[in-house]
Amino acid sequence: MPHLEVGSESVAIVVNGDTREVPAGASVASLLASLQLDPRLVVVERNREILRDRDSFARVELATDDTIEIVHFVGGG
Amino acid sequence: MSTATQPVLDTPFIVADREFQSRLMVGTGKYASNEAMVQSIEASGAEVVTVAVRRVDLDRSKDAAILHHLDPERFFLLANTAGCYTADDAVRYARLARAAGFNEWVKLEVIGDEESLLPDTAGLLDATRVLAAEGFRVMAYTNDDLITALRLEDAGAVAVMPLASPIGSGLGLLNPFAIRTIKHRLSVPVIVDAGVGTASDACVTMEQGVDGILMNTGIAAAGDPVRMATAMRLAVEAGRLAHLAGRMPRREVAVPSSPFSGMLA
């Protein structure tokens, strides 16, 4: 898995229940890229708020203690 | 007749503002492989396929992502809120599903008990009201209770989905009377969801006059899912046509089919 570009500092966030370090100033878009996820195929919730506009992913900066949920569609009945 | 026109066998199947091509809707869970899932769905002729909303597993391959296997241009994706035990959770999952950007529809489940997977009808009504007010097209999975079905319609559900029997049980239609009663009393479509185990179950269910059936395990857990999907497609059509045709009255005495007259002396 490729790492995010290393900045001068990193911040701790929780992604799908696990704590991760991301560079300070990283955006939701860069997080998805580092996880090799296609933004068109996922939905992102940040601190219980859905990021409805995928175009905003590059603008939303991650902050310490952010809780991010990344969900998608799986098989179900 | 001089012109060979195709007879109109059925009325359009309309839910809310949308016409659907098949009265059989299918789930996408529990298949042995994604290939079996895709082939079975194609064999079923279903247009509506249900999907679940789950966390992306960040450590695994993308195999679980249904959109890598199903073309959302070809199928109508109906997200469910399976696994939700409160109205708040179900509303959250429905909103996440809508944010995926395909449609405003949701198959709403609020489960009340892990063992039976029977619905929490109070939570279901609350979630239906919230989501309907937000513009969702709510198809509500419920039990076969008439009063709950009526309340769901009042709460804004565009379709009510009573069970034939518990989810994944394959026990078939346990209470045809209850399903018929719900169908008679509701204005919105009634789509039986859960419990259909084999083709005869599907046929008998459609013969009650309901508008459609949603099933998953009955196909996915069959010995040969593609064959069963085909059987289900035919059974849903057969049951629907039998309902429209109107069955003969039941008589507890024999009535000969051949004439009395003309017998040899």
Boltz contact constraints between the chains, C-beta under 6 A:
constraints:
  - contact:
      token1: [A, 16]
      token2: [B, 55]
      max_distance: 6.0
  - contact:
      token1: [A, 16]
      token2: [B, 58]
      max_distance: 6.0
  - contact:
      token1: [A, 35]
      token2: [B, 58]
      max_distance: 6.0
  - contact:
      token1: [A, 41]
      token2: [B, 67]
      max_distance: 6.0
  - contact:
      token1: [A, 43]
      token2: [B, 96]
      max_distance: 6.0
  - contact:
      token1: [A, 43]
      token2: [B, 99]
      max_distance: 6.0
  - contact:
      token1: [A, 43]
      token2: [B, 100]
      max_distance: 6.0
  - contact:
      token1: [A, 50]
      token2: [B, 95]
      max_distance: 6.0
  - contact:
      token1: [A, 50]
      token2: [B, 99]
      max_distance: 6.0
  - contact:
      token1: [A, 52]
      token2: [B, 99]
      max_distance: 6.0
  - contact:
      token1: [A, 70]
      token2: [B, 56]
      max_distance: 6.0
  - contact:
      token1: [A, 71]
      token2: [B, 53]
      max_distance: 6.0
  - contact:
      token1: [A, 71]
      token2: [B, 55]
      max_distance: 6.0
  - contact:
      token1: [A, 71]
      token2: [B, 96]
      max_distance: 6.0
  - contact:
      token1: [A, 72]
      token2: [B, 56]
      max_distance: 6.0
  - contact:
      token1: [A, 72]
      token2: [B, 65]
      max_distance: 6.0
  - contact:
      token1: [A, 73]
      token2: [B, 51]
      max_distance: 6.0
  - contact:
      token1: [A, 73]
      token2: [B, 66]
      max_distance: 6.0
  - contact:
      token1: [A, 74]
      token2: [B, 52]
      max_distance: 6.0
  - contact:
      token1: [A, 74]
      token2: [B, 54]
      max_distance: 6.0
  - contact:
      token1: [A, 74]
      token2: [B, 64]
      max_distance: 6.0
  - contact:
      token1: [A, 74]
      token2: [B, 66]
      max_distance: 6.0
  - contact:
      token1: [A, 75]
      token2: [B, 28]
      max_distance: 6.0
  - contact:
      token1: [A, 75]
      token2: [B, 29]
      max_distance: 6.0
  - contact:
      token1: [A, 75]
      token2: [B, 66]
      max_distance: 6.0
  - contact:
      token1: [A, 76]
      token2: [B, 29]
      max_distance: 6.0
  - contact:
      token1: [A, 76]
      token2: [B, 50]
      max_distance: 6.0
  - contact:
      token1: [A, 76]
      token2: [B, 51]
      max_distance: 6.0
  - contact:
      token1: [A, 76]
      token2: [B, 52]
      max_distance: 6.0
  - contact:
      token1: [A, 76]
      token2: [B, 80]
      max_distance: 6.0
  - contact:
      token1: [A, 76]
      token2: [B, 82]
      max_distance: 6.0
  - contact:
      token1: [A, 77]
      token2: [B, 27]
      max_distance: 6.0
  - contact:
      token1: [A, 77]
      token2: [B, 29]
      max_distance: 6.0
  - contact:
      token1: [A, 77]
      token2: [B, 50]
      max_distance: 6.0
  - contact:
      token1: [A, 77]
      token2: [B, 216]
      max_distance: 6.0
